[in-house]
Amino acid sequence: MGDSSYLLGTHTEELDRLRFQHELWLPAARAAWQRAGLAPGMRVLDVGAGPGFAAMDLARIVGPTGRVLGLELSDAYVAAGQAMARREQLPQLELRQHNLLRDPWPTEGFDRAWCRWVAMFLADLDPLLAGLERSLRLGGQLVLHEYVHWDTFGLHPGGRAIARFGQACQRSFREAGGDPDVNRRLPSLLAARGWRIDAMQPLPVAGDSRSMAGQWLQRFVEVYGVRLQELGLWSSSDAAEAREEIAAAADDPGSFWVGPTLLELRASRAACLDTAALPEETSNQLDVGSAQQHPGIELGE
């Protein structure tokens, strides 16, 4: 597969959206890495690294004695990430063009693996899970951010066209073979393969039109709306109605956006497939009650 296989594209507008998206979600990512015990000297695998924004932050954390390998399908994104690594003088960071479904996975025995918004686009999850097992050392931990409830996407109050946009997005993901709510299945799939489920934590995001959250969601409507029209899932009249709703929301201090609900999943590669043999004190530590607001996101001032 080449860059054309990217449902969201790899064009300039999408690259700019990804940069803004990374800035928005960086506090949540850093908090997740801290919860996972990421430390200097560690070896980290970044699965689906995109242009390398998160990989660069990971490389700074592990430092010159550590290593970060980013696997990425798009040659354009790999080139952009490699250029950033050279510019930032991060020799511990490598970006490698890699097809997660077809190419052999590295066998370096990584301490941690980071994966965000990748599984939702895959028609077959087995190559991803098998690859992670091949790449992580025994006891190594996967930190995964994937959506668990896409239906929370919306603009309130009203937002009927935006609601239709959300449904069209989910349809486009499913028609391409993906699953927008893939994290409803991943914990069970990992447990069945002998992984220890360490923790789960919902990461909701909301904000008014002035907030980073609101701007991020609005940009997604603008950028991906074009693709949805190409797919025949969204019309020019839908887009015009959505623009009117966005403009009205900007004039209403009580209007707000809500994004699809993300679920943080942390799981460790166990030394055996018998989950009953795992230490009781380390199994199934579910922190599902902490549905606090996304770190750094405000509903307005």
Secondary structure, DSSP 8 states (H G I E B T S, - for coil): --GGG-TT--SHHHHHHHHHHHHHHHHHHHHHHHHTT--TT-EEEEET-TTSHHHHHHHHHH-TTSEEEEEES-HHHHHHHHHHHHHTT-TTEEEEE--TTTS----S-EEEEEEES-GGG-S--HHHHHHHHHHEEEEEEEEEEEEEEGGG-EEES--HHHHHHHHHHHHHHHHTT--TTGGGTHHHHHHHTT-EEEEEEEE--EE-TTSHHHHHHHHHHHHHHHHHHHTTSS-HHHHHHHHHHHHHHHT-TT-EEE--EEEEEEEE--SSS-GGGS-GGGS----TT-----TT--S--
